[in-house]
Amino acid sequence: MSVFNAKVEYALRAVLELAARETEGAVHGHEIAARQAIPEPFLDQLLSTLRRAGMVRSIRGPAGGYVLSRQPSQITVGDVVRACNGQECLHSAPPEGAAARSLASARVIRDVRERVEQAVAQILEETTIRDLVDQRRSLDEAQVAMFHI
């Protein structure tokens, strides 16, 4: 069960880029693509998906581009995952026949799977884009400090 496929990874990078540059105004798609190493046609599809999900807004005109529709602290990683993979993407349903449902081993395994899914969902819902921006900023500052030593 991996919720971080290429689509989610790229979408998170795009949202993170917009959040990191939120004070600059609208950001052109080609700038996001270049800075985050995302193929531009794929980025266009992702931005459209994120726009429909209410996380990104497009602004037309020469000074146009993309901005976040909500504050980075109001967008969770789970929001981005669900926008890309669908609402039920965090829950898996194992194939179960009538015989498997009655087996104690199947029930125990199902319980473990459910606990894992709950833990993953909790992390995704508790982690905001603001958290990721802050972590990225810390990493950037640490790299600059290492470079000057």
C-alpha positions in Angstrom: 0.0 0.0 0.0 1.9 3.0 -1.2 0.1 6.3 -1.3 3.1 8.1 -2.7 3.1 7.3 -6.4 4.7 9.7 -9.0 1.5 11.7 -9.3 1.3 12.4 -5.6 5.1 13.1 -5.3 4.9 15.7 -8.1 1.7 17.2 -6.8 3.2 17.7 -3.4 6.3 19.2 -4.9 4.2 21.7 -6.9 2.1 22.6 -3.9 5.2 23.0 -1.8 6.7 25.3 -4.4 3.6 27.4 -4.4 3.6 27.5 -0.6 7.2 28.5 -0.4 6.7 31.3 -2.8 3.3 32.5 -1.6 4.5 36.0 -0.8 5.6 36.4 -4.4 2.2 36.2 -6.0 1.3 34.0 -8.9 3.9 31.5 -10.1 4.0 30.4 -13.8 3.7 26.7 -14.4 6.9 26.6 -16.3 8.8 28.0 -13.3 7.3 25.3 -11.0 8.2 22.6 -13.6 11.8 23.8 -13.9 12.4 24.3 -10.2 10.8 21.0 -9.2 12.0 18.9 -12.2 8.4 18.0 -13.2 7.6 17.4 -16.8 5.5 20.5 -17.8 2.6 18.5 -19.5 2.3 16.4 -16.5 2.4 19.4 -14.2 -0.4 21.0 -16.2 -2.6 17.9 -15.5 -1.7 18.0 -11.8 -2.4 21.7 -11.4 -5.8 21.1 -13.0 -6.5 18.3 -10.6 -5.4 20.4 -7.7 -7.6 23.3 -8.9 -10.6 21.1 -9.1 -9.9 19.9 -5.5 -9.9 23.5 -4.4 -6.2 23.8 -3.4 -4.9 25.8 -6.3 -6.2 28.8 -8.2 -5.1 29.9 -11.6 -4.8 33.6 -12.5 -4.9 34.7 -16.1 -2.9 37.4 -17.8 0.8 38.4 -18.1 1.3 38.4 -14.3 -0.8 35.3 -14.0 0.1 31.8 -12.9 -0.9 29.7 -10.0 -1.4 30.4 -6.3 -2.7 28.3 -3.4 -6.4 28.7 -2.7 -5.9 28.1 1.0 -3.2 28.8 3.5 -0.4 26.2 3.6 -1.4 25.4 7.2 -4.9 24.5 5.9 -3.8 22.0 3.3 -2.7 18.6 4.5 -0.6 16.0 2.7 -3.8 13.8 2.9 -5.7 16.4 0.9 -3.1 16.2 -1.9 -3.1 12.4 -1.8 -6.9 12.2 -2.0 -7.0 14.8 -4.8 -4.6 12.7 -6.9 -5.7 9.1 -5.9 -9.3 9.4 -5.0 -11.2 9.6 -1.7 -10.8 6.0 -0.8 -7.2 5.6 -1.7 -6.0 5.2 1.9 -8.1 2.1 2.6 -7.5 -1.3 1.0 -10.0 -4.1 0.8 -8.4 -7.5 0.7 -10.1 -10.2 -1.2 -12.1 -12.2 1.3 -14.4 -15.1 0.7 -16.8 -16.5 3.3 -14.2 -19.0 4.5 -11.4 -16.3 5.0 -13.7 -14.1 7.1 -14.2 -16.9 9.6 -10.5 -17.7 9.9 -8.8 -16.3 13.0 -5.6 -15.7 11.1 -7.5 -13.6 8.5 -9.1 -11.5 11.2 -5.7 -10.9 13.0 -4.1 -9.8 9.7 -7.1 -7.6 8.9 -6.7 -5.9 12.3 -3.0 -5.2 11.7 -3.7 -3.9 8.2 -6.4 -1.6 9.6 -4.0 -0.3 12.3 -1.4 0.4 9.7 -3.9 2.3 7.5 -5.1 4.3 10.5 -1.5 5.3 11.4 -0.7 6.3 7.8 -4.0 8.3 7.6 -3.2 10.1 10.8 0.2 11.1 9.7 -1.2 12.4 6.3 -3.9 14.3 8.1 -1.6 15.8 10.7 1.1 16.9 8.3 0.4 20.2 6.6 2.0 21.9 3.7 3.2 24.5 6.1 5.1 21.8 8.0 6.8 20.7 4.8 7.7 24.3 3.9 9.3 24.7 7.4 11.2 21.4 7.0 12.4 22.4 3.5 13.5 25.8 4.8 15.5 24.1 7.7 17.2 21.8 5.2 18.0 24.7 2.9 19.5 26.7 5.8 21.5 23.6 6.9 22.9 23.2 3.4 23.9 26.9 3.3 25.6 26.6 6.7 27.5 23.5 5.6 28.7 25.3 2.4 30.1 28.2 4.4 32.1 26.0 6.9 
